Amino acid sequence: MDTTSASKTSLPPSTPRWLRPVLIMDRAGSSWYIGMGFTFAPLLIILDPWPPLVVAAWIAIGLFGLWLGILGIFMATGLAIILRAGEQVPESYWRSVIDFPPTEGAQRRIDEPCGPSAPEI
């Protein structure tokens, strides 16, 4: 986790301190949950002859899903606190949570052409 990019962003004063860890945990947990879904499906087929193990696997799946739901509630609450104060979260904050490199200088507009411009004749 890169704390330097998060410290350089100017956050609205109403931003809760716990929002960044919640956003990071929700992002990482969701990707693991989706990825493990591909593992749990064959695992449940393999564990089918042993019902207690199938129940244990379903309990693990359910508890992890519950944890992601709780993180989602915290995430929505934190973002609602910011919106209720009438502020916006800057793009640099979102980029630091998603581990994108920070943007430097002027940003290119979406409707601008990519690459070098053709000389006018």
N, CA, C and O atoms as a Tinker XYZ file with bonds, in Angstrom:
   484  protein
     1  N      0.855000   -1.175000    0.000000    73     2
     2  CA     0.000000    0.000000    0.000000    64     1     3
     3  C      0.893000    1.228000    0.000000    63     2     4     5
     4  O      1.778000    1.359000    0.846000    81     3
     5  N      0.665000    2.118000   -0.940000    73     3     6
     6  CA     1.480000    3.305000   -1.095000    64     5     7
     7  C      0.838000    4.452000   -0.332000    63     6     8     9
     8  O     -0.197000    4.981000   -0.737000    81     7
     9  N      1.466000    4.831000    0.781000    73     7    10
    10  CA     0.892000    5.900000    1.593000    64     9    11
    11  C      1.308000    7.267000    1.096000    63    10    12    13
    12  O      0.672000    8.262000    1.443000    81    11
    13  N      2.373000    7.350000    0.281000    73    11    14
    14  CA     2.811000    8.657000   -0.188000    64    13    15
    15  C      1.807000    9.268000   -1.147000    63    14    16    17
    16  O      1.561000   10.473000   -1.097000    81    15
    17  N      1.219000    8.450000   -2.026000    73    15    18
    18  CA     0.246000    9.005000   -2.962000    64    17    19
    19  C     -1.034000    9.424000   -2.252000    63    18    20    21
    20  O     -1.698000   10.371000   -2.674000    81    19
    21  N     -1.380000    8.727000   -1.183000    73    19    22
    22  CA    -2.582000    9.095000   -0.447000    64    21    23
    23  C     -2.363000   10.361000    0.358000    63    22    24    25
    24  O     -3.294000   11.143000    0.548000    81    23
    25  N     -1.128000   10.575000    0.839000    73    23    26
    26  CA    -0.882000   11.767000    1.638000    64    25    27
    27  C     -0.780000   13.020000    0.776000    63    26    28    29
    28  O     -0.985000   14.123000    1.280000    81    27
    29  N     -0.465000   12.877000   -0.527000    73    27    30
    30  CA    -0.350000   14.026000   -1.410000    64    29    31
    31  C     -1.701000   14.521000   -1.898000    63    30    32    33
    32  O     -1.806000   15.646000   -2.385000    81    31
    33  N     -2.729000   13.702000   -1.775000    73    31    34
    34  CA    -4.036000   14.112000   -2.254000    64    33    35
    35  C     -4.691000   15.021000   -1.229000    63    34    36    37
    36  O     -4.615000   14.782000   -0.023000    81    35
    37  N     -5.331000   16.057000   -1.726000    73    35    38
    38  CA    -6.049000   16.948000   -0.814000    64    37    39
    39  C     -7.481000   16.431000   -0.700000    63    38    40    41
    40  O     -8.278000   16.553000   -1.630000    81    39
    41  N     -7.780000   15.867000    0.428000    73    39    42
    42  CA    -9.094000   15.286000    0.653000    64    41    43
    43  C    -10.029000   16.310000    1.257000    63    42    44    45
    44  O     -9.595000   17.226000    1.955000    81    43
    45  N    -11.299000   16.157000    0.991000    73    43    46
    46  CA   -12.261000   17.036000    1.654000    64    45    47
    47  C    -12.180000   16.835000    3.168000    63    46    48    49
    48  O    -11.895000   15.731000    3.632000    81    47
    49  N    -12.427000   17.885000    3.934000    73    47    50
    50  CA   -12.324000   17.756000    5.394000    64    49    51
    51  C    -13.326000   16.759000    5.981000    63    50    52    53
    52  O    -13.109000   16.251000    7.081000    81    51
    53  N    -14.397000   16.477000    5.283000    73    51    54
    54  CA   -15.406000   15.565000    5.822000    64    53    55
    55  C    -15.089000   14.093000    5.559000    63    54    56    57
    56  O    -15.870000   13.224000    5.946000    81    55
    57  N    -13.959000   13.794000    4.907000    73    55    58
    58  CA   -13.615000   12.410000    4.578000    64    57    59
    59  C    -13.258000   11.642000    5.844000    63    58    60    61
    60  O    -12.336000   12.035000    6.559000    81    59
    61  N    -13.973000   10.550000    6.139000    73    59    62
    62  CA   -13.618000    9.745000    7.314000    64    61    63
    63  C    -12.266000    9.068000    7.113000    63    62    64    65
    64  O    -11.934000    8.657000    6.002000    81    63
    65  N    -11.493000    8.953000    8.180000    73    63    66
    66  CA   -10.169000    8.343000    8.094000    64    65    67
    67  C    -10.252000    6.857000    7.758000    63    66    68    69
    68  O     -9.322000    6.310000    7.164000    81    67
    69  N    -11.327000    6.209000    8.121000    73    67    70
    70  CA   -11.460000    4.772000    7.911000    64    69    71
    71  C    -11.937000    4.422000    6.507000    63    70    72    73
    72  O    -11.993000    3.241000    6.163000    81    71
    73  N    -12.283000    5.409000    5.687000    73    71    74
    74  CA   -12.825000    5.121000    4.368000    64    73    75
    75  C    -11.788000    4.476000    3.443000    63    74    76    77
    76  O    -12.116000    3.540000    2.714000    81    75
    77  N    -10.566000    4.953000    3.461000    73    75    78
    78  CA    -9.535000    4.397000    2.576000    64    77    79
    79  C     -9.279000    2.913000    2.848000    63    78    80    81
    80  O     -9.284000    2.127000    1.900000    81    79
    81  N     -9.053000    2.487000    4.109000    73    79    82
    82  CA    -8.864000    1.047000    4.342000    64    81    83
    83  C    -10.089000    0.215000    3.954000    63    82    84    85
    84  O     -9.948000   -0.909000    3.472000    81    83
    85  N    -11.283000    0.762000    4.163000    73    83    86
    86  CA   -12.499000    0.029000    3.795000    64    85    87
    87  C    -12.569000   -0.139000    2.280000    63    86    88    89
    88  O    -12.901000   -1.221000    1.796000    81    87
    89  N    -12.263000    0.911000    1.528000    73    87    90
    90  CA   -12.277000    0.814000    0.068000    64    89    91
    91  C    -11.250000   -0.195000   -0.434000    63    90    92    93
    92  O    -11.527000   -0.956000   -1.361000    81    91
    93  N    -10.073000   -0.202000    0.171000    73    91    94
    94  CA    -9.026000   -1.134000   -0.247000    64    93    95
    95  C     -9.418000   -2.563000    0.096000    63    94    96    97
    96  O     -9.254000   -3.467000   -0.724000    81    95
    97  N     -9.941000   -2.777000    1.316000    73    95    98
    98  CA   -10.362000   -4.133000    1.699000    64    97    99
    99  C    -11.515000   -4.622000    0.836000    63    98   100   101
   100  O    -11.562000   -5.800000    0.480000    81    99
   101  N    -12.442000   -3.738000    0.495000    73    99   102
   102  CA   -13.570000   -4.145000   -0.339000    64   101   103
   103  C    -13.098000   -4.514000   -1.742000    63   102   104   105
   104  O    -13.573000   -5.490000   -2.323000    81   103
   105  N    -12.183000   -3.752000   -2.276000    73   103   106
   106  CA   -11.660000   -4.049000   -3.615000    64   105   107
   107  C    -10.923000   -5.382000   -3.622000    63   106   108   109
   108  O    -11.162000   -6.222000   -4.489000    81   107
   109  N    -10.037000   -5.575000   -2.666000    73   107   110
   110  CA    -9.257000   -6.819000   -2.612000    64   109   111
   111  C    -10.162000   -8.010000   -2.286000    63   110   112   113
   112  O    -10.030000   -9.072000   -2.894000    81   111
   113  N    -11.069000   -7.838000   -1.339000    73   111   114
   114  CA   -11.961000   -8.937000   -0.957000    64   113   115
   115  C    -12.887000   -9.348000   -2.088000    63   114   116   117
   116  O    -13.151000  -10.536000   -2.275000    81   115
   117  N    -13.379000   -8.386000   -2.837000    73   115   118
   118  CA   -14.269000   -8.707000   -3.954000    64   117   119
   119  C    -13.540000   -9.480000   -5.035000    63   118   120   121
   120  O    -14.090000  -10.423000   -5.604000    81   119
   121  N    -12.313000   -9.091000   -5.321000    73   119   122
   122  CA   -11.568000   -9.825000   -6.348000    64   121   123
   123  C    -11.239000  -11.238000   -5.879000    63   122   124   125
   124  O    -11.282000  -12.178000   -6.673000    81   123
   125  N    -10.913000  -11.395000   -4.607000    73   123   126
   126  CA   -10.673000  -12.739000   -4.079000    64   125   127
   127  C    -11.947000  -13.570000   -4.089000    63   126   128   129
   128  O    -11.911000  -14.758000   -4.409000    81   127
   129  N    -13.066000  -12.959000   -3.744000    73   127   130
   130  CA   -14.339000  -13.687000   -3.680000    64   129   131
   131  C    -14.728000  -14.211000   -5.058000    63   130   132   133
   132  O    -15.176000  -15.349000   -5.195000    81   131
   133  N    -14.555000  -13.382000   -6.062000    73   131   134
   134  CA   -14.882000  -13.810000   -7.428000    64   133   135
   135  C    -13.901000  -14.894000   -7.883000    63   134   136   137
   136  O    -14.309000  -15.896000   -8.470000    81   135
   137  N    -12.630000  -14.695000   -7.617000    73   135   138
   138  CA   -11.634000  -15.682000   -8.003000    64   137   139
   139  C    -11.808000  -17.012000   -7.292000    63   138   140   141
   140  O    -11.647000  -18.069000   -7.902000    81   139
   141  N    -12.133000  -16.971000   -6.018000    73   139   142
   142  CA   -12.318000  -18.205000   -5.261000    64   141   143
   143  C    -13.601000  -18.925000   -5.661000    63   142   144   145
   144  O    -13.742000  -20.122000   -5.412000    81   143
   145  N    -14.529000  -18.212000   -6.275000    73   143   146
   146  CA   -15.749000  -18.866000   -6.761000    64   145   147
   147  C    -15.436000  -19.943000   -7.779000    63   146   148   149
   148  O    -16.111000  -20.970000   -7.845000    81   147
   149  N    -14.396000  -19.696000   -8.577000    73   147   150
   150  CA   -13.987000  -20.703000   -9.556000    64   149   151
   151  C    -13.321000  -21.901000   -8.881000    63   150   152   153
   152  O    -13.294000  -22.997000   -9.440000    81   151
   153  N    -12.785000  -21.688000   -7.679000    73   151   154
   154  CA   -12.159000  -22.786000   -6.941000    64   153   155
   155  C    -13.183000  -23.548000   -6.116000    63   154   156   157
   156  O    -13.108000  -24.772000   -6.007000    81   155
   157  N    -14.145000  -22.830000   -5.532000    73   155   158
   158  CA   -15.110000  -23.478000   -4.645000    64   157   159
   159  C    -16.084000  -24.385000   -5.390000    63   158   160   161
   160  O    -16.536000  -25.389000   -4.838000    81   159
   161  N    -16.410000  -24.051000   -6.619000    73   159   162
   162  CA   -17.353000  -24.903000   -7.358000    64   161   163
   163  C    -16.810000  -26.320000   -7.527000    63   162   164   165
   164  O    -17.524000  -27.266000   -7.194000    81   163
   165  N    -15.594000  -26.521000   -8.024000    73   163   166
   166  CA   -15.077000  -27.892000   -8.092000    64   165   167
   167  C    -14.829000  -28.502000   -6.710000    63   166   168   169
   168  O    -14.974000  -29.710000   -6.522000    81   167
   169  N    -14.454000  -27.653000   -5.745000    73   167   170
   170  CA   -14.215000  -28.154000   -4.392000    64   169   171
   171  C    -15.486000  -28.735000   -3.784000    63   170   172   173
   172  O    -15.447000  -29.770000   -3.118000    81   171
   173  N    -16.607000  -28.067000   -4.017000    73   171   174
   174  CA   -17.875000  -28.578000   -3.486000    64   173   175
   175  C    -18.245000  -29.907000   -4.141000    63   174   176   177
   176  O    -18.842000  -30.771000   -3.498000    81   175
   177  N    -17.900000  -30.072000   -5.393000    73   175   178
   178  CA   -18.168000  -31.353000   -6.065000    64   177   179
   179  C    -17.288000  -32.448000   -5.467000    63   178   180   181
   180  O    -17.746000  -33.571000   -5.254000    81   179
   181  N    -16.028000  -32.121000   -5.198000    73   179   182
   182  CA   -15.114000  -33.098000   -4.609000    64   181   183
   183  C    -15.549000  -33.465000   -3.191000    63   182   184   185
   184  O    -15.450000  -34.623000   -2.788000    81   183
   185  N    -16.034000  -32.467000   -2.433000    73   183   186
   186  CA   -16.431000  -32.704000   -1.038000    64   185   187
   187  C    -17.826000  -33.279000   -0.905000    63   186   188   189
   188  O    -18.283000  -33.520000    0.213000    81   187
   189  N    -18.512000  -33.505000   -2.005000    73   187   190
   190  CA   -19.899000  -33.973000   -1.966000    64   189   191
   191  C    -20.112000  -35.243000   -1.133000    63   190   192   193
   192  O    -21.147000  -35.342000   -0.473000    81   191
   193  N    -19.194000  -36.218000   -1.125000    73   191   194
   194  CA   -19.434000  -37.410000   -0.303000    64   193   195
   195  C    -19.364000  -37.151000    1.212000    63   194   196   197
   196  O    -19.812000  -37.991000    1.992000    81   195
   197  N    -18.823000  -36.031000    1.632000    73   195   198
   198  CA   -18.682000  -35.722000    3.053000    64   197   199
   199  C    -19.528000  -34.485000    3.403000    63   198   200   201
   200  O    -19.041000  -33.358000    3.318000    81   199
   201  N    -20.766000  -34.693000    3.787000    73   199   202
   202  CA   -21.670000  -33.555000    4.062000    64   201   203
   203  C    -21.152000  -32.544000    5.081000    63   202   204   205
   204  O    -21.373000  -31.348000    4.891000    81   203
   205  N    -20.467000  -32.963000    6.162000    73   203   206
   206  CA   -19.981000  -31.923000    7.091000    64   205   207
   207  C    -18.964000  -30.976000    6.446000    63   206   208   209
   208  O    -18.931000  -29.792000    6.781000    81   207
   209  N    -18.146000  -31.473000    5.539000    73   207   210
   210  CA   -17.186000  -30.608000    4.865000    64   209   211
   211  C    -17.875000  -29.661000    3.877000    63   210   212   213
   212  O    -17.448000  -28.521000    3.692000    81   211
   213  N    -18.944000  -30.152000    3.249000    73   211   214
   214  CA   -19.714000  -29.286000    2.346000    64   213   215
   215  C    -20.348000  -28.149000    3.139000    63   214   216   217
   216  O    -20.348000  -26.997000    2.706000    81   215
   217  N    -20.892000  -28.493000    4.313000    73   215   218
   218  CA   -21.499000  -27.462000    5.172000    64   217   219
   219  C    -20.437000  -26.452000    5.609000    63   218   220   221
   220  O    -20.692000  -25.248000    5.608000    81   219
   221  N    -19.256000  -26.931000    5.980000    73   219   222
   222  CA   -18.177000  -26.026000    6.399000    64   221   223
   223  C    -17.769000  -25.104000    5.250000    63   222   224   225
   224  O    -17.510000  -23.920000    5.465000    81   223
   225  N    -17.711000  -25.643000    4.031000    73   223   226
   226  CA   -17.356000  -24.803000    2.878000    64   225   227
   227  C    -18.422000  -23.748000    2.628000    63   226   228   229
   228  O    -18.094000  -22.596000    2.345000    81   227
   229  N    -19.698000  -24.125000    2.729000    73   227   230
   230  CA   -20.775000  -23.148000    2.536000    64   229   231
   231  C    -20.781000  -22.086000    3.626000    63   230   232   233
   232  O    -21.094000  -20.925000    3.366000    81   231
   233  N    -20.435000  -22.483000    4.846000    73   231   234
   234  CA   -20.354000  -21.498000    5.938000    64   233   235
   235  C    -19.223000  -20.512000    5.658000    63   234   236   237
   236  O    -19.386000  -19.310000    5.868000    81   235
   237  N    -18.074000  -21.010000    5.182000    73   235   238
   238  CA   -16.961000  -20.114000    4.852000    64   237   239
   239  C    -17.349000  -19.149000    3.736000    63   238   240   241
   240  O    -17.039000  -17.959000    3.801000    81   239
   241  N    -18.025000  -19.664000    2.714000    73   239   242
   242  CA   -18.471000  -18.810000    1.611000    64   241   243
   243  C    -19.439000  -17.749000    2.121000    63   242   244   245
   244  O    -19.336000  -16.579000    1.755000    81   243
   245  N    -20.370000  -18.159000    2.958000    73   243   246
   246  CA   -21.367000  -17.228000    3.494000    64   245   247
   247  C    -20.765000  -16.165000    4.390000    63   246   248   249
   248  O    -21.145000  -14.997000    4.310000    81   247
   249  N    -19.820000  -16.558000    5.252000    73   247   250
   250  CA   -19.204000  -15.584000    6.155000    64   249   251
   251  C    -18.367000  -14.556000    5.389000    63   250   252   253
   252  O    -18.364000  -13.371000    5.720000    81   251
   253  N    -17.666000  -15.026000    4.370000    73   251   254
   254  CA   -16.881000  -14.090000    3.573000    64   253   255
   255  C    -17.795000  -13.141000    2.800000    63   254   256   257
   256  O    -17.494000  -11.956000    2.666000    81   255
   257  N    -18.903000  -13.660000    2.296000    73   255   258
   258  CA   -19.879000  -12.802000    1.622000    64   257   259
   259  C    -20.506000  -11.794000    2.574000    63   258   260   261
   260  O    -20.744000  -10.644000    2.203000    81   259
   261  N    -20.772000  -12.229000    3.805000    73   259   262
   262  CA   -21.300000  -11.316000    4.821000    64   261   263
   263  C    -20.301000  -10.208000    5.122000    63   262   264   265
   264  O    -20.680000   -9.046000    5.267000    81   263
   265  N    -19.012000  -10.573000    5.215000    73   263   266
   266  CA   -17.969000   -9.579000    5.465000    64   265   267
   267  C    -17.929000   -8.544000    4.337000    63   266   268   269
   268  O    -17.793000   -7.348000    4.595000    81   267
   269  N    -18.047000   -9.003000    3.089000    73   267   270
   270  CA   -18.060000   -8.063000    1.968000    64   269   271
   271  C    -19.300000   -7.167000    2.020000    63   270   272   273
   272  O    -19.230000   -5.990000    1.667000    81   271
   273  N    -20.416000   -7.711000    2.450000    73   271   274
   274  CA   -21.626000   -6.897000    2.599000    64   273   275
   275  C    -21.458000   -5.813000    3.652000    63   274   276   277
   276  O    -21.889000   -4.677000    3.455000    81   275
   277  N    -20.829000   -6.164000    4.771000    73   275   278
   278  CA   -20.580000   -5.175000    5.830000    64   277   279
   279  C    -19.621000   -4.094000    5.334000    63   278   280   281
   280  O    -19.814000   -2.911000    5.613000    81   279
   281  N    -18.581000   -4.508000    4.592000    73   279   282
   282  CA   -17.669000   -3.512000    4.014000    64   281   283
   283  C    -18.407000   -2.585000    3.048000    63   282   284   285
   284  O    -18.125000   -1.388000    2.992000    81   283
   285  N    -19.346000   -3.140000    2.294000    73   283   286
   286  CA   -20.141000   -2.322000    1.378000    64   285   287
   287  C    -20.980000   -1.292000    2.108000    63   286   288   289
   288  O    -21.133000   -0.164000    1.641000    81   287
   289  N    -21.524000   -1.680000    3.257000    73   287   290
   290  CA   -22.309000   -0.728000    4.063000    64   289   291
   291  C    -21.415000    0.396000    4.578000    63   290   292   293
   292  O    -21.787000    1.568000    4.524000    81   291
   293  N    -20.230000    0.031000    5.081000    73   291   294
   294  CA   -19.294000    1.060000    5.553000    64   293   295
   295  C    -18.858000    1.978000    4.417000    63   294   296   297
   296  O    -18.745000    3.190000    4.600000    81   295
   297  N    -18.614000    1.399000    3.248000    73   295   298
   298  CA   -18.201000    2.189000    2.097000    64   297   299
   299  C    -19.303000    3.181000    1.708000    63   298   300   301
   300  O    -19.028000    4.360000    1.483000    81   299
   301  N    -20.525000    2.711000    1.632000    73   299   302
   302  CA   -21.637000    3.591000    1.276000    64   301   303
   303  C    -21.836000    4.680000    2.332000    63   302   304   305
   304  O    -22.155000    5.821000    1.996000    81   303
   305  N    -21.652000    4.336000    3.589000    73   303   306
   306  CA   -21.792000    5.321000    4.661000    64   305   307
   307  C    -20.728000    6.403000    4.561000    63   306   308   309
   308  O    -21.029000    7.590000    4.682000    81   307
   309  N    -19.476000    5.988000    4.338000    73   307   310
   310  CA   -18.389000    6.963000    4.229000    64   309   311
   311  C    -18.568000    7.898000    3.047000    63   310   312   313
   312  O    -18.348000    9.104000    3.161000    81   311
   313  N    -18.971000    7.340000    1.906000    73   311   314
   314  CA   -19.189000    8.188000    0.730000    64   313   315
   315  C    -20.401000    9.088000    0.918000    63   314   316   317
   316  O    -20.415000   10.215000    0.424000    81   315
   317  N    -21.421000    8.604000    1.627000    73   315   318
   318  CA   -22.592000    9.446000    1.901000    64   317   319
   319  C    -22.238000   10.604000    2.823000    63   318   320   321
   320  O    -22.794000   11.694000    2.689000    81   319
   321  N    -21.321000   10.380000    3.755000    73   319   322
   322  CA   -20.879000   11.462000    4.641000    64   321   323
   323  C    -20.228000   12.577000    3.820000    63   322   324   325
   324  O    -20.467000   13.761000    4.058000    81   323
   325  N    -19.408000   12.181000    2.856000    73   323   326
   326  CA   -18.741000   13.178000    2.009000    64   325   327
   327  C    -19.758000   13.919000    1.141000    63   326   328   329
   328  O    -19.712000   15.144000    1.035000    81   327
   329  N    -20.670000   13.176000    0.525000    73   327   330
   330  CA   -21.667000   13.807000   -0.346000    64   329   331
   331  C    -22.617000   14.710000    0.436000    63   330   332   333
   332  O    -23.040000   15.754000   -0.060000    81   331
   333  N    -22.945000   14.307000    1.650000    73   331   334
   334  CA   -23.856000   15.122000    2.457000    64   333   335
   335  C    -23.219000   16.465000    2.812000    63   334   336   337
   336  O    -23.912000   17.469000    2.978000    81   335
   337  N    -21.886000   16.467000    2.926000    73   335   338
   338  CA   -21.186000   17.725000    3.199000    64   337   339
   339  C    -21.071000   18.591000    1.945000    63   338   340   341
   340  O    -20.569000   19.714000    2.008000    81   339
   341  N    -21.537000   18.069000    0.797000    73   339   342
   342  CA   -21.501000   18.833000   -0.440000    64   341   343
   343  C    -20.134000   18.854000   -1.093000    63   342   344   345
   344  O    -19.820000   19.776000   -1.846000    81   343
   345  N    -19.316000   17.850000   -0.813000    73   343   346
   346  CA   -17.969000   17.801000   -1.360000    64   345   347
   347  C    -17.824000   16.622000   -2.307000    63   346   348   349
   348  O    -18.698000   15.759000   -2.384000    81   347
   349  N    -16.711000   16.596000   -3.026000    73   347   350
   350  CA   -16.409000   15.500000   -3.933000    64   349   351
   351  C    -15.061000   14.915000   -3.578000    63   350   352   353
   352  O    -14.177000   15.608000   -3.074000    81   351
   353  N    -14.913000   13.622000   -3.848000    73   351   354
   354  CA   -13.629000   12.965000   -3.644000    64   353   355
   355  C    -12.808000   13.173000   -4.909000    63   354   356   357
   356  O    -13.282000   12.851000   -5.999000    81   355
   357  N    -11.591000   13.702000   -4.799000    73   355   358
   358  CA   -10.793000   13.960000   -5.999000    64   357   359
   359  C    -10.370000   12.662000   -6.687000    63   358   360   361
   360  O    -10.282000   11.610000   -6.054000    81   359
   361  N    -10.113000   12.751000   -7.980000    73   359   362
   362  CA    -9.726000   11.572000   -8.751000    64   361   363
   363  C     -8.411000   10.983000   -8.260000    63   362   364   365
   364  O     -8.207000    9.771000   -8.335000    81   363
   365  N     -7.524000   11.826000   -7.761000    73   363   366
   366  CA    -6.241000   11.320000   -7.274000    64   365   367
   367  C     -6.430000   10.373000   -6.087000    63   366   368   369
   368  O     -5.645000    9.442000   -5.906000    81   367
   369  N     -7.463000   10.605000   -5.282000    73   367   370
   370  CA    -7.758000    9.707000   -4.161000    64   369   371
   371  C     -8.207000    8.348000   -4.682000    63   370   372   373
   372  O     -7.752000    7.313000   -4.194000    81   371
   373  N     -9.107000    8.345000   -5.681000    73   371   374
   374  CA    -9.573000    7.083000   -6.261000    64   373   375
   375  C     -8.415000    6.338000   -6.901000    63   374   376   377
   376  O     -8.314000    5.119000   -6.769000    81   375
   377  N     -7.537000    7.061000   -7.595000    73   375   378
   378  CA    -6.397000    6.419000   -8.239000    64   377   379
   379  C     -5.455000    5.813000   -7.211000    63   378   380   381
   380  O     -4.850000    4.775000   -7.477000    81   379
   381  N     -5.316000    6.426000   -6.053000    73   379   382
   382  CA    -4.444000    5.876000   -5.019000    64   381   383
   383  C     -5.047000    4.622000   -4.392000    63   382   384   385
   384  O     -4.311000    3.725000   -3.979000    81   383
   385  N     -6.368000    4.549000   -4.317000    73   383   386
   386  CA    -7.026000    3.358000   -3.762000    64   385   387
   387  C     -6.911000    2.192000   -4.730000    63   386   388   389
   388  O     -6.743000    1.048000   -4.307000    81   387
   389  N     -7.000000    2.472000   -6.030000    73   387   390
   390  CA    -6.975000    1.419000   -7.036000    64   389   391
   391  C     -5.545000    1.104000   -7.469000    63   390   392   393
   392  O     -5.356000    0.217000   -8.302000    81   391
   393  N     -4.543000    1.782000   -6.949000    73   391   394
   394  CA    -3.138000    1.583000   -7.266000    64   393   395
   395  C     -2.781000    1.990000   -8.686000    63   394   396   397
   396  O     -1.864000    1.418000   -9.276000    81   395
   397  N     -3.480000    2.957000   -9.241000    73   395   398
   398  CA    -3.079000    3.545000  -10.508000    64   397   399
   399  C     -2.008000    4.577000  -10.201000    63   398   400   401
   400  O     -2.000000    5.152000   -9.113000    81   399
   401  N     -1.109000    4.819000  -11.139000    73   399   402
   402  CA    -0.122000    5.882000  -10.890000    64   401   403
   403  C     -0.823000    7.232000  -10.861000    63   402   404   405
   404  O     -1.800000    7.441000  -11.580000    81   403
   405  N     -0.334000    8.142000  -10.040000    73   403   406
   406  CA    -0.961000    9.471000   -9.988000    64   405   407
   407  C     -0.797000   10.200000  -11.305000    63   406   408   409
   408  O      0.191000   10.014000  -12.016000    81   407
   409  N     -1.770000   11.030000  -11.622000    73   407   410
   410  CA    -1.701000   11.802000  -12.863000    64   409   411
   411  C     -0.790000   12.996000  -12.644000    63   410   412   413
   412  O     -0.823000   13.638000  -11.594000    81   411
   413  N      0.014000   13.278000  -13.639000    73   411   414
   414  CA     0.951000   14.393000  -13.579000    64   413   415
   415  C      0.537000   15.446000  -14.593000    63   414   416   417
   416  O      0.171000   15.112000  -15.720000    81   415
   417  N      0.590000   16.689000  -14.210000    73   415   418
   418  CA     0.339000   17.787000  -15.140000    64   417   419
   419  C     -1.082000   17.807000  -15.675000    63   418   420   421
   420  O     -2.020000   17.308000  -15.053000    81   419
   421  N     -1.200000   18.401000  -16.850000    73   419   422
   422  CA    -2.515000   18.528000  -17.470000    64   421   423
   423  C     -2.970000   17.178000  -18.002000    63   422   424   425
   424  O     -2.180000   16.407000  -18.546000    81   423
   425  N     -4.230000   16.917000  -17.838000    73   423   426
   426  CA    -4.786000   15.667000  -18.323000    64   425   427
   427  C     -5.330000   15.861000  -19.728000    63   426   428   429
   428  O     -5.854000   16.924000  -20.061000    81   427
   429  N     -5.202000   14.826000  -20.552000    73   427   430
   430  CA    -5.716000   14.867000  -21.909000    64   429   431
   431  C     -7.220000   14.675000  -21.859000    63   430   432   433
   432  O     -7.725000   13.833000  -21.116000    81   431
   433  N     -7.923000   15.450000  -22.643000    73   431   434
   434  CA    -9.375000   15.317000  -22.700000    64   433   435
   435  C     -9.750000   14.078000  -23.481000    63   434   436   437
   436  O     -8.971000   13.596000  -24.303000    81   435
   437  N    -10.928000   13.564000  -23.232000    73   435   438
   438  CA   -11.387000   12.348000  -23.887000    64   437   439
   439  C    -11.594000   12.569000  -25.377000    63   438   440   441
   440  O    -11.337000   11.667000  -26.173000    81   439
   441  N    -12.055000   13.756000  -25.769000    73   439   442
   442  CA   -12.358000   13.980000  -27.174000    64   441   443
   443  C    -11.134000   14.404000  -27.993000    63   442   444   445
   444  O    -11.260000   14.645000  -29.193000    81   443
   445  N     -9.947000   14.501000  -27.365000    73   443   446
   446  CA    -8.749000   14.835000  -28.106000    64   445   447
   447  C     -8.229000   13.589000  -28.822000    63   446   448   449
   448  O     -8.404000   12.473000  -28.331000    81   447
   449  N     -7.589000   13.773000  -29.979000    73   447   450
   450  CA    -7.049000   12.622000  -30.683000    64   449   451
   451  C     -5.841000   12.044000  -29.942000    63   450   452   453
   452  O     -5.114000   12.760000  -29.255000    81   451
   453  N     -5.649000   10.748000  -30.097000    73   451   454
   454  CA    -4.492000   10.073000  -29.506000    64   453   455
   455  C     -3.304000   10.202000  -30.445000    63   454   456   457
   456  O     -3.476000   10.256000  -31.663000    81   455
   457  N     -2.128000   10.250000  -29.898000    73   455   458
   458  CA    -0.915000   10.272000  -30.704000    64   457   459
   459  C     -0.617000   11.661000  -31.213000    63   458   460   461
   460  O     -1.294000   12.628000  -30.861000    81   459
   461  N      0.419000   11.753000  -32.060000    73   459   462
   462  CA     0.805000   13.068000  -32.586000    64   461   463
   463  C     -0.233000   13.591000  -33.574000    63   462   464   465
   464  O     -0.862000   12.834000  -34.314000    81   463
   465  N     -0.384000   14.879000  -33.558000    73   463   466
   466  CA    -1.358000   15.467000  -34.469000    64   465   467
   467  C     -0.782000   15.546000  -35.878000    63   466   468   469
   468  O      0.420000   15.738000  -36.064000    81   467
   469  N     -1.649000   15.397000  -36.848000    73   467   470
   470  CA    -1.229000   15.458000  -38.251000    64   469   471
   471  C     -0.995000   16.910000  -38.648000    63   470   472   473
   472  O     -1.749000   17.790000  -38.233000    81   471
   473  N      0.031000   17.171000  -39.439000    73   471   474
   474  CA     0.291000   18.561000  -39.843000    64   473   475
   475  C     -0.833000   19.042000  -40.774000    63   474   476   477
   476  O     -1.339000   18.302000  -41.618000    81   475
   477  N     -1.186000   20.280000  -40.583000    73   475   478
   478  CA    -2.220000   20.861000  -41.423000    64   477   479
   479  C     -1.625000   21.288000  -42.750000    63   478   480   481
   480  O     -0.515000   21.819000  -42.800000    81   479
   481  N     -2.353000   21.059000  -43.810000    73   479   482
   482  CA    -1.868000   21.398000  -45.154000    64   481   483
   483  C     -2.594000   22.609000  -45.657000    63   482   484
   484  O     -2.337000   23.064000  -46.772000    81   483
